[in-house]
Amino acid sequence: MTYVYVPIFVNQAGLKNAAKVEEGDLVDAQSDLIGGIVALKYDDGVPRYVFSIPEAQQILDGWEQKTAEEINADYPGLIQGV
């Protein structure tokens, strides 16, 4: 499993979706997501999602790959068994 920090895109309906960076702007990344992604946490203060993604999911521009240890440093105990 791969862990990533993912920026937030707020759509016209006010829903907070995963974003990617395209030509310097945050845009909705929903069309690029595959099944098996798990949102482990939403952090409104940053704002970002913490996702665990399957290997088949491409890491998109603007996503930050993290280790389980790095995530637990930011969010203690979020990833169990580390």
N, C-alpha and C positions, 0 to 999 in steps of 0.2 A: 504494500500500500504506500502511496505517495501522499504527502501532506503539503498543502499550499495555503497561503493567505491570498484571498481574492477580494479585490475592491468591489464596491457596491455601485450599482446603477439603479436609480429610482425612475421607474417608468411613469407614463402619463396617468396611470391609475393609482400611483403612489406605492406600488409594490417594489420591494427592495430585491433586485435580482443580482446575480453574479455579473460582473463587468469584465471587459477586456479593454486594452488600450489600442485604439485604431487612429492613426494619423494624429497622435497627441491628445485625443479625446477619449473619455470613458464612454463606452457604448455597451449595450446589452449583449451578453454572451450566450443567451439561452439557446440559440440555434447551433452553437458549437459544443454543447454538452451532451455526453452520452450517459447511458444508464450506469448505476453503481456508484454515483457520487453521493457522499454523505456529508451534510452540513453538521459539523461538530459544535460550532459556536457561531453566533452572530455578535459582533462587538460594535455597538452603535457609537462608541466613543472614538473609534479610529476613522471611519467606519470600514469594516471588512467582515468577511466570512472566513472561518477556518474550515477547509474541506479536506476530507480524505478522498482520494480519487484512484480509480483503477489504472493500471499501467497503460491501458488502451487510450485513456483520455490525454490528449495533447495539453501540455502546459501552455496557456495562452499568454500573449503579451500583457504585461501588467501583473501577472500572477507571480508570487514569490514562493519558491519551493523551500520547505523547512523540514528539519528533522523532528522527530517526536520529542527529543530533548529540548530543542529550541521552543517548540510550542508549549511544553510544560513549564519552561522558564517564564513565558508570558502569561500562561493560564495554568497555574499549578493543578496537577491531577487530572487534566483534561484527557490525556492519553494514558490509559491504564497499562500496566505491565512493562513499563519502560524503566 
